């Protein structure tokens, strides 16, 4: 597929095509899942034009690093230099995809690209559901039951009881949410599990910045 046809693809169409390419490579599922999102950071936070201008620039590495740092500084509260390095690795792999399609000249890789997650430690959030004495009154249904319903877009959204906030020191790790209810003394029943959850930073402005 030539460059113009690739550039004409929508965001979702290009990501689907790229995901097929990733599955043909000798890389882990975790790397594929991360690349599926992080490769297109400049498109999501900037624009389609910014993304394409960056990945096809003749001075790619310097231009990409500059644009990533600029965009991350505007949209992220994390370690900008570390994040920029991570996203740059994903863009390098995308250029291999372009090269394999004949869209640009062959890209020379001096050593294998290894994208390391910023922090691979794992955190488990226990989300206790159906709490409160009002559950014992008549036919009341705990409002937390909404956590088990899918939204109109077919996705499940997780809300942490009871205030829905988490300390700012968390969020760079691999997050798993377990939704539980009390089953017996010192025993809880797991109702659902959400893996690979990302903690989003749009806390209520009235909250202290120690929490998101």
C-alpha positions as CSV (number, residue, x, y, z in Angstrom):
1,X,0.0,0.0,0.0
2,X,1.5,3.4,-1.0
3,X,2.0,6.3,1.4
4,X,-1.0,8.3,0.2
5,X,-3.4,5.4,0.7
6,X,-2.0,4.8,4.2
7,X,-2.3,8.5,5.0
8,X,-5.9,8.4,3.8
9,X,-6.9,5.7,6.3
10,X,-8.8,6.7,9.4
11,X,-7.4,6.3,12.9
12,X,-9.1,3.0,13.5
13,X,-8.3,1.6,10.1
14,X,-4.6,2.4,10.4
15,X,-4.4,0.9,13.9
16,X,-6.1,-2.3,12.7
17,X,-3.6,-2.7,9.8
18,X,-0.7,-2.0,12.2
19,X,-2.0,-4.5,14.7
20,X,-1.9,-7.2,12.0
21,X,1.7,-6.2,11.3
22,X,2.6,-6.4,15.1
23,X,1.1,-9.9,15.3
24,X,3.4,-11.0,12.5
25,X,6.5,-9.9,14.5
26,X,8.2,-12.0,17.2
27,X,7.1,-9.8,20.1
28,X,5.0,-10.4,23.2
29,X,1.2,-9.8,23.5
30,X,1.9,-7.2,26.2
31,X,4.1,-5.3,23.7
32,X,1.5,-5.6,21.0
33,X,-1.2,-4.2,23.3
34,X,0.9,-1.3,24.4
35,X,2.1,-0.5,20.9
36,X,-1.5,-0.5,19.6
37,X,-2.2,2.5,21.8
38,X,1.1,4.3,22.5
39,X,2.3,4.4,18.9
40,X,-0.4,6.8,18.0
41,X,0.0,9.2,21.0
42,X,0.9,12.2,18.8
43,X,-2.2,11.6,16.7
44,X,-4.5,11.3,19.8
45,X,-3.1,14.3,21.6
46,X,-2.0,16.3,18.6
47,X,-3.3,15.6,15.2
48,X,-3.2,13.2,12.2
49,X,-0.9,15.6,10.4
50,X,1.5,15.9,13.3
51,X,1.7,12.1,13.5
52,X,2.5,11.6,9.8
53,X,4.8,14.5,9.5
54,X,6.8,13.2,12.4
55,X,7.1,9.5,11.4
56,X,8.1,10.4,7.9
57,X,10.5,13.2,8.6
58,X,14.0,12.7,7.2
59,X,15.4,13.8,10.6
60,X,13.0,11.5,12.3
61,X,14.7,10.8,15.7
62,X,15.3,14.5,16.6
63,X,11.9,15.7,15.3
64,X,10.0,12.9,17.0
65,X,11.8,13.4,20.3
66,X,11.1,17.1,20.2
67,X,7.4,16.7,19.3
68,X,6.9,14.0,22.0
69,X,8.5,16.1,24.7
70,X,6.4,19.1,23.7
71,X,3.1,17.1,23.6
72,X,3.8,15.2,26.8
73,X,4.6,18.4,28.6
74,X,1.2,19.7,27.8
75,X,-0.8,16.5,28.5
76,X,1.1,14.4,31.1
77,X,2.1,14.8,34.7
78,X,4.6,11.9,34.5
79,X,8.3,11.8,33.8
80,X,8.3,13.5,30.4
81,X,11.8,12.3,29.3
82,X,11.1,8.7,30.3
83,X,7.7,8.7,28.6
84,X,9.2,10.3,25.4
85,X,11.8,7.6,25.2
86,X,9.2,4.9,25.5
87,X,6.9,6.5,22.8
88,X,9.9,7.0,20.5
89,X,10.6,3.3,20.6
90,X,7.0,2.6,19.4
91,X,7.4,5.1,16.6
92,X,10.6,3.4,15.5
93,X,8.7,0.2,15.2
94,X,6.0,1.9,13.2
95,X,8.6,3.0,10.7
96,X,9.5,-0.6,10.2
97,X,5.9,-1.2,9.3
98,X,6.1,1.6,6.8
99,X,9.3,0.2,5.4
100,X,7.7,-3.3,5.0
101,X,4.8,-1.7,3.0
102,X,7.3,0.0,0.7
103,X,6.0,3.4,1.9
104,X,9.4,4.6,2.8
105,X,13.0,3.5,2.3
106,X,14.2,0.5,4.3
107,X,14.9,1.4,7.9
108,X,18.2,0.2,9.3
109,X,17.9,-1.3,12.8
110,X,21.3,-1.5,14.5
111,X,19.9,-3.4,17.4
112,X,16.5,-4.9,18.3
113,X,13.9,-2.5,19.6
114,X,12.9,-3.4,23.1
115,X,10.1,-1.4,24.6
116,X,10.2,-1.6,28.3
117,X,7.2,-0.6,30.3
118,X,7.9,2.3,32.7
119,X,7.1,0.2,35.7
120,X,6.2,-3.5,35.4
121,X,5.2,-4.0,39.1
122,X,1.6,-5.0,39.6
123,X,-1.0,-3.4,41.8
124,X,-4.4,-4.9,42.7
125,X,-7.3,-2.6,43.7
126,X,-10.0,-4.2,45.8
127,X,-13.3,-2.6,44.9
128,X,-15.9,-3.6,47.5
129,X,-19.4,-3.4,46.1
130,X,-22.9,-3.4,47.5
131,X,-22.0,-1.6,50.7
132,X,-24.3,0.2,53.1
133,X,-27.2,-0.6,55.4
134,X,-29.7,0.7,53.0
135,X,-29.4,-2.6,51.2
136,X,-31.3,-4.2,54.0
137,X,-34.3,-1.9,53.6
138,X,-37.0,-3.2,51.3
139,X,-36.1,-3.6,47.6
140,X,-33.2,-1.2,47.6
141,X,-30.4,-2.0,45.1
142,X,-26.9,-0.8,45.8
143,X,-25.9,2.0,43.4
144,X,-22.5,0.2,42.9
145,X,-24.3,-2.3,40.7
146,X,-23.7,0.1,37.8
147,X,-20.1,-1.1,37.7
148,X,-21.4,-4.4,36.2
149,X,-23.3,-2.8,33.4
150,X,-21.8,-1.9,30.0
151,X,-22.2,1.6,28.6
152,X,-23.7,2.3,25.2
153,X,-20.3,1.9,23.6
154,X,-20.1,-1.7,24.9
155,X,-17.4,-1.0,27.5
156,X,-17.3,-1.5,31.2
157,X,-16.2,1.5,33.3
158,X,-14.7,0.9,36.7
159,X,-15.5,3.2,39.6
160,X,-13.5,2.9,42.9
161,X,-15.6,3.0,46.1
162,X,-16.4,5.2,47.6
163,X,-15.0,8.5,46.4
164,X,-13.4,7.1,43.2
165,X,-10.0,8.5,43.8
166,X,-6.5,7.0,44.1
167,X,-3.2,8.4,45.3
168,X,-1.1,10.1,42.6
169,X,1.8,7.8,43.4
170,X,-0.2,5.0,41.8
171,X,-1.1,4.6,38.1
172,X,2.3,3.8,36.4
173,X,2.0,0.2,37.3
174,X,0.0,-2.6,35.8
175,X,-3.4,-2.2,37.5
176,X,-5.9,-5.0,38.2
177,X,-9.2,-4.3,39.7
178,X,-11.1,-7.0,41.6
179,X,-14.7,-6.3,42.4
180,X,-15.8,-8.2,45.5
181,X,-18.6,-8.6,47.9
182,X,-18.6,-10.0,51.4
183,X,-19.4,-13.7,51.4
184,X,-18.6,-14.8,55.0
185,X,-16.5,-13.8,58.0
186,X,-13.1,-12.7,56.6
187,X,-14.1,-14.1,53.2
188,X,-15.0,-12.2,50.0
189,X,-16.4,-13.4,46.7
190,X,-14.8,-12.1,43.5
191,X,-17.5,-10.9,41.2
192,X,-15.4,-9.5,38.3
193,X,-11.9,-8.7,37.4
194,X,-10.5,-6.0,35.1
195,X,-6.9,-6.4,33.8
196,X,-4.6,-3.8,32.3
197,X,-6.5,-0.9,33.8
198,X,-5.1,2.6,33.3
199,X,-5.7,5.2,36.0
200,X,-6.8,8.4,34.3
201,X,-5.8,11.8,35.6
202,X,-8.9,14.0,35.5
203,X,-9.6,14.3,39.2
204,X,-12.2,16.8,40.4
205,X,-10.5,20.2,40.8
206,X,-11.9,20.4,44.3
207,X,-9.7,17.4,45.4
208,X,-6.2,17.9,46.6
209,X,-3.6,17.1,44.0
210,X,-2.4,14.1,46.0
211,X,-5.3,12.2,44.5
212,X,-6.5,11.5,41.0
